[in-house]
Amino acid sequence: MSSQQQHSWSSRVEHKFKCLNVSERTGHESTFDLKPKIGTSDTAVIACSEKYWAVPYVGGGGPVFISPIDAKGKVEPENRGVNGHKAECYCVAFSPHDGARMATAGDDGSVLLWDCDERAQLQSIGSHRSGAREVIFHPTASGILASVGTDGEVNVWDSSRAGQPKLTSQLGVASGALDFNRDGSLLLSCGRDKIMRGIDPRMSSTAWECSPHGGPRSFRARWVDSENAVVSCGPAKRGGREIVLIDTRKTDQ
């Protein structure tokens, strides 16, 4: 492309980015004295609902700190959290249907369901053969969850029938990130083999797949408002991180 063509193409693009300036809250206006457990994998280590926010923190087992949205100041994590895993907790997620219902996934392979109002474990949803890395709630069907683990399986669970997955998709490779699309008809999986997969949770089959990044490290992706668009952040082939927007109808481009 010539310089003249480049200039002509660029001049027609209308940028709509907005710059936001914020200031950090200090002292009694913030939550402090908490040591979050931030791992090296690309998993969701913090989550919130309209009532609570939660984050795994440093400690024995897999402790998770839970706080009301409007609470602030110095905290004592052991008095305002839960601890039901036998190993590090990797992910927390809140139900879109109940702001006090929370799920956690831990390195012991288990997926647990909690009542944040009572700070009590409701049930053990199920378990992976090795570490569970992420758990998410279905956006439209109450009581349905999906989890992924280092055993190379994506499991869809029904909380009314805990213990046995409703459906299992065998990826054959460890995966560290999941996301449902807007109506829950497709699951997005980010594998350690650098492949992104669109999985039909009703058929346990792969609808499409692509390799969005050239680098060797893990990546994370999310559906955007469009039913056919995915945004992914991961390692660039020549170093650094990059953001890629993908049309799932044209994954080869």
C-alpha positions as CSV (number, residue, x, y, z in Angstrom):
1,M,0.0,0.0,0.0
2,S,1.4,3.4,-1.0
3,S,1.7,6.3,1.5
4,Q,-1.0,8.1,-0.4
5,Q,-3.4,5.2,0.0
6,Q,-2.5,4.8,3.6
7,H,-3.3,8.4,4.3
8,S,-6.6,8.2,2.4
9,W,-7.7,5.1,4.4
10,S,-6.7,6.6,7.7
11,S,-8.5,9.8,7.1
12,R,-11.9,8.0,6.9
13,V,-11.6,6.3,10.3
14,E,-13.5,7.9,13.1
15,H,-12.0,7.1,16.4
16,K,-14.4,6.9,19.4
17,F,-12.0,6.0,22.2
18,K,-12.5,7.9,25.5
19,C,-9.8,8.7,28.0
20,L,-10.9,8.4,31.7
21,N,-8.9,10.1,34.5
22,V,-9.4,8.5,37.9
23,S,-7.8,8.8,41.3
24,E,-7.2,6.0,43.7
25,R,-9.1,6.0,47.0
26,T,-6.8,6.1,50.0
27,G,-7.1,5.4,53.7
28,H,-10.6,4.7,55.1
29,E,-12.2,5.1,51.7
30,S,-10.6,1.8,50.4
31,T,-10.4,-1.8,51.4
32,F,-6.9,-2.7,52.8
33,D,-4.9,-5.3,54.8
34,L,-5.9,-7.9,52.3
35,K,-3.4,-10.1,50.3
36,P,-5.1,-11.4,47.1
37,K,-3.8,-14.6,45.7
38,I,-2.7,-13.6,42.2
39,G,-1.5,-16.5,40.2
40,T,0.4,-16.6,36.9
41,S,-2.4,-18.1,34.8
42,D,-5.0,-16.0,32.9
43,T,-8.0,-16.8,35.1
44,A,-10.6,-14.5,36.7
45,V,-9.2,-13.9,40.2
46,I,-11.8,-11.3,41.2
47,A,-15.6,-11.1,40.7
48,C,-18.6,-9.1,41.8
49,S,-22.4,-9.1,41.8
50,E,-24.8,-6.3,42.7
51,K,-24.4,-7.3,46.4
52,Y,-20.8,-8.7,46.9
53,W,-17.3,-8.8,45.5
54,A,-14.9,-11.7,46.2
55,V,-11.3,-12.6,45.7
56,P,-9.0,-15.5,46.7
57,Y,-6.4,-14.5,49.2
58,V,-3.1,-15.9,50.6
59,G,-3.7,-18.6,53.3
60,G,-4.0,-22.3,54.0
61,G,-6.3,-24.3,51.8
62,G,-8.2,-22.1,49.3
63,P,-9.6,-19.1,51.2
64,V,-11.8,-16.6,49.5
65,F,-12.5,-13.1,50.9
66,I,-16.1,-11.9,50.5
67,S,-17.2,-8.3,51.0
68,P,-20.4,-6.3,50.6
69,I,-20.1,-3.8,47.8
70,D,-20.4,-0.8,50.1
71,A,-17.9,-2.0,52.8
72,K,-14.5,-0.3,53.1
73,G,-11.6,0.1,55.5
74,K,-9.3,-2.4,57.1
75,V,-10.4,-6.0,56.9
76,E,-9.7,-9.3,58.7
77,P,-10.0,-11.8,55.8
78,E,-10.5,-14.9,58.0
79,N,-13.6,-13.3,59.6
80,R,-15.2,-12.3,56.3
81,G,-14.5,-15.2,54.0
82,V,-15.0,-18.9,53.2
83,N,-12.5,-21.7,52.9
84,G,-13.7,-25.1,51.5
85,H,-11.0,-26.1,49.1
86,K,-8.0,-28.3,50.0
87,A,-5.7,-26.4,47.7
88,E,-5.4,-22.9,46.1
89,C,-8.6,-21.4,44.8
90,Y,-8.1,-20.2,41.2
91,C,-11.4,-18.6,40.3
92,V,-14.6,-17.1,41.8
93,A,-17.8,-16.3,39.9
94,F,-21.3,-14.9,40.9
95,S,-24.6,-16.1,39.5
96,P,-26.4,-13.6,37.3
97,H,-29.7,-14.8,38.8
98,D,-28.8,-14.4,42.5
99,G,-26.3,-11.9,43.7
100,A,-25.5,-13.9,46.9
101,R,-24.8,-17.2,45.0
102,M,-21.0,-17.8,44.3
103,A,-19.1,-20.6,42.7
104,T,-15.3,-21.3,43.2
105,A,-12.9,-23.5,41.4
106,G,-9.7,-24.9,43.1
107,D,-6.5,-26.7,42.4
108,D,-7.9,-29.7,44.2
109,G,-10.2,-30.1,41.2
110,S,-13.4,-29.3,43.0
111,V,-16.2,-26.8,42.1
112,L,-18.1,-25.5,45.1
113,L,-21.3,-23.4,45.4
114,W,-21.6,-20.9,48.3
115,D,-24.3,-18.7,49.9
116,C,-22.5,-15.4,50.6
117,D,-25.3,-14.1,52.9
118,E,-24.7,-17.0,55.3
119,R,-21.0,-17.5,54.4
120,A,-21.8,-21.1,54.0
121,Q,-21.1,-23.8,51.5
122,L,-24.3,-25.0,49.8
123,Q,-22.9,-27.9,47.9
124,S,-20.0,-29.5,46.0
125,I,-21.0,-29.3,42.4
126,G,-18.5,-31.8,41.2
127,S,-14.8,-32.3,40.6
128,H,-12.2,-32.5,37.8
129,R,-9.6,-35.2,37.8
130,S,-7.0,-32.5,38.3
131,G,-7.0,-28.7,39.0
132,A,-10.1,-26.8,38.1
133,R,-9.1,-23.5,36.6
134,E,-12.3,-21.6,35.9
135,V,-16.0,-21.8,36.6
136,I,-18.8,-19.6,35.1
137,F,-22.6,-19.5,35.4
138,H,-24.9,-19.9,32.4
139,P,-26.2,-16.4,31.5
140,T,-29.9,-17.4,31.0
141,A,-30.4,-20.9,32.6
142,S,-30.5,-20.7,36.4
143,G,-28.4,-23.4,38.2
144,I,-26.3,-24.3,35.2
145,L,-22.5,-23.8,35.4
146,A,-19.5,-24.7,33.3
147,S,-15.9,-25.4,34.5
148,V,-12.6,-26.2,32.9
149,G,-9.5,-27.9,34.3
150,T,-6.0,-29.1,33.6
151,D,-7.5,-32.5,32.8
152,G,-8.5,-31.3,29.4
153,E,-12.2,-31.4,30.1
154,V,-14.9,-28.8,29.9
155,N,-17.8,-29.8,32.1
156,V,-21.4,-28.4,32.2
157,W,-23.0,-28.9,35.6
158,D,-26.6,-28.8,36.8
159,S,-26.6,-27.7,40.5
160,S,-29.8,-29.7,41.0
161,R,-27.9,-32.9,40.1
162,A,-24.5,-32.3,41.7
163,G,-21.7,-34.8,41.3
164,Q,-22.2,-35.9,37.7
165,P,-21.5,-33.5,34.8
166,K,-24.5,-32.9,32.5
167,L,-22.2,-32.8,29.5
168,T,-18.4,-33.2,29.1
169,S,-16.3,-31.9,26.2
170,Q,-12.9,-33.6,25.8
171,L,-10.4,-31.0,24.6
172,G,-7.4,-33.2,25.1
173,V,-5.4,-30.2,26.4
174,A,-5.4,-28.1,29.5
175,S,-7.5,-24.9,29.3
176,G,-7.5,-21.9,31.6
177,A,-10.4,-19.6,30.5
178,L,-14.1,-20.0,29.6
179,D,-16.9,-17.7,28.6
180,F,-20.5,-18.1,27.6
181,N,-21.9,-16.0,24.7
182,R,-24.9,-13.9,25.4
183,D,-27.6,-16.6,25.2
184,G,-25.4,-19.4,26.4
185,S,-25.5,-21.3,23.1
186,L,-21.7,-21.4,22.8
187,L,-18.8,-21.7,25.1
188,L,-15.5,-20.1,24.4
189,S,-12.4,-22.0,25.5
190,C,-8.7,-20.8,25.6
191,G,-6.4,-23.9,25.4
192,R,-2.8,-24.2,26.4
193,D,-2.1,-25.4,22.9
194,K,-2.7,-21.8,21.8
195,I,-6.0,-22.7,20.2
196,M,-9.3,-20.9,20.9
197,R,-12.4,-23.1,20.5
198,G,-16.1,-22.4,20.2
199,I,-17.9,-25.3,21.9
200,D,-21.6,-26.2,21.6
201,P,-22.5,-27.1,25.3
202,R,-25.6,-29.0,24.2
203,M,-23.7,-31.3,21.8
204,S,-20.2,-31.5,23.5
205,S,-18.8,-30.7,20.0
206,T,-16.5,-28.0,18.7
207,A,-18.2,-25.5,16.4
208,W,-15.0,-23.7,15.3
209,E,-11.4,-23.1,16.3
210,C,-8.6,-20.8,15.6
211,S,-5.1,-19.7,16.8
212,P,-5.4,-16.0,17.6
213,H,-1.8,-15.4,18.9
214,G,1.6,-16.5,17.8
215,G,3.3,-16.4,21.2
216,P,3.9,-19.4,23.5
217,R,2.1,-18.1,26.7
218,S,-1.5,-18.4,27.8
219,F,-4.2,-16.0,26.6
220,R,-7.7,-15.0,27.5
221,A,-10.7,-14.2,25.4
222,R,-14.3,-12.9,25.8
223,W,-17.4,-12.6,23.7
224,V,-18.4,-9.0,22.8
225,D,-21.9,-7.7,22.2
226,S,-22.0,-9.1,18.7
227,E,-22.9,-12.8,18.5
228,N,-20.1,-13.4,16.1
229,A,-17.3,-11.3,17.6
230,V,-14.6,-12.3,20.1
231,V,-11.8,-10.2,21.6
232,S,-8.7,-11.9,22.7
233,C,-5.6,-10.7,24.7
234,G,-2.5,-12.8,24.5
235,P,1.2,-13.1,23.6
236,A,2.4,-11.6,20.3
237,K,4.7,-13.7,18.1
238,R,7.5,-11.2,18.5
239,G,7.1,-10.5,22.2
240,G,4.7,-8.4,24.3
241,R,1.0,-8.6,24.5
242,E,-1.6,-7.9,21.8
243,I,-5.4,-7.6,21.5
244,V,-7.1,-9.3,18.6
245,L,-10.7,-8.9,17.4
246,I,-12.0,-12.1,15.7
247,D,-15.1,-12.7,13.5
248,T,-16.1,-16.3,14.4
249,R,-17.6,-16.7,10.9
250,K,-14.1,-16.1,9.4
251,T,-11.7,-17.6,11.9
252,D,-9.1,-18.3,9.1
253,Q,-8.7,-14.6,8.5
